[in-house]
């Protein structure tokens, strides 16, 4: 059993994220099944899980950066990573709100993790989430968050008392949600987003007390509720409580007659409303976001804009998806754009879905330029932006979007091997045949995609793609952030590093000279084709100069050049 924390330090935050992910993993299907508001699309549990998965991955990255040290990361680093990870990985309406809740907490917990700070953090979180929603509705996760914060108020200096009070307040609020929101009362369920928040707070209770809390909503006094709730003129809605289900209701929170396998049917509220869900990350200034809120609010509903410090997560339901994206373009730079058509992806009208393709390729790319190139080649892409590696849930979603019986997955990063393997395993449980080609760089993925032939046998295609990737040596240029030891000697901050097959091989003072040296070393072992992928700020003149350098020194070697867009490295190099 881990040592119980006296305050929420970095280690406790790490464990909280891990336990929250486990809890949402266990309850994901049941939360999906009771999802009837704002759209009965049956994905709230999944969206919350993917949001917390991204938050947990960001915290793990902070700890990985401290592996060589003797102390844990600072609490401020851990909570800020948690909030940032949730922001960039937020999914759906509830996931976006949860990201803002975590951001609100992080702003206070960065200054301290004792009981007093936690009380303030819970209040800050509830206020921030409510402000992020264009039109707050009671009986939702916003209400549950507010009442959790209210229940935690007081002067008790014990962290465990505060956490437990917040959890019990959230459970009591969750039990009352069918009385506050008519659609929940008609369906006989509690709010799905609120239930997810209760699971997250339950993980916090387990983190600080060492004991998992009892599942289910409770009354305001903390005692198990045993009386059905009457709503909508006398219809009786039972709620699951403390392991003792009310008659007619399962422990998961939905009527005994409702199937757990899929979302509840709620035609009165689900049939009307906008056709598309639009989500994207946005780099923009505060004043631009204020105007964006006004414009998106006029276009649709369920508007939630969260974030700050130049990075925002935008979520809205609209009929005109193009107009919602265009509004983002006018406000700043939108990316990771996701558009979901409720009719085809919520299961409301499966007749319009096309038959699955036989085979598809899903590829992770470091920038917009390569994303366009791979899309033109027929691949489904996932963009890994600097400091924002995709989580396994994002890769699983890409596999689903590929809509094929067979999928070849190209992670293009050695650090994504375990993430990609987890995504492949999840997709296999959904009936998709997935082969993971362990590409370690984008240029290896380009080589593999170039030999892909969907008409030949699956195994034969995978072998050919694996062979092409394996025959491609890869390199990249990077800028040293600080003085450190490398395999090529000591580098200083600002030096240009040439990494070949993942190891520092060249230390230079400028990009052109370092690139030429790297090319010469790689071509000394032979090669027939050089691939250059230029970063967003690298001039075309560099590609021309390097192409001429290869032509003059290696007559039988061809060179191809691509624009990678906004990517981490100024230059990627492949030699086949």
Secondary structure as UniProt FT lines:
FT   HELIX           10..33
FT   HELIX           44..65
FT   TURN            66..68
FT   HELIX           75..89
FT   HELIX           92..109
FT   TURN            110..111
FT   HELIX           115..132
FT   TURN            134..135
FT   TURN            138..139
FT   HELIX           141..151
FT   HELIX           159..180
FT   HELIX           182..187
FT   HELIX           192..209
FT   TURN            220..221
FT   STRAND          229..231
FT   TURN            232..234
FT   STRAND          235..237
FT   TURN            242..243
FT   TURN            247..248
FT   TURN            251..252
FT   TURN            256..257
FT   HELIX           267..270
FT   STRAND          276..283
FT   HELIX           286..299
FT   STRAND          300..308
FT   TURN            309..310
FT   STRAND          311..318
FT   HELIX           321..331
FT   STRAND          333..341
FT   HELIX           342..345
FT   HELIX           350..352
FT   STRAND          357..365
FT   HELIX           368..376
FT   TURN            377..378
FT   STRAND          380..383
FT   TURN            386..387
FT   HELIX           392..402
FT   STRAND          404..410
FT   HELIX           414..416
FT   HELIX           417..429
FT   TURN            430..431
FT   STRAND          433..437
FT   HELIX           442..450
FT   TURN            454..455
FT   HELIX           458..470
FT   STRAND          473..479
FT   STRAND          484..486
FT   TURN            487..488
FT   STRAND          489..491
FT   TURN            493..494
FT   STRAND          496..500
FT   TURN            501..502
FT   STRAND          503..508
FT   HELIX           511..523
FT   TURN            524..525
FT   STRAND          529..535
FT   TURN            536..537
FT   HELIX           540..553
FT   TURN            555..556
FT   STRAND          558..565
FT   STRAND          571..575
//
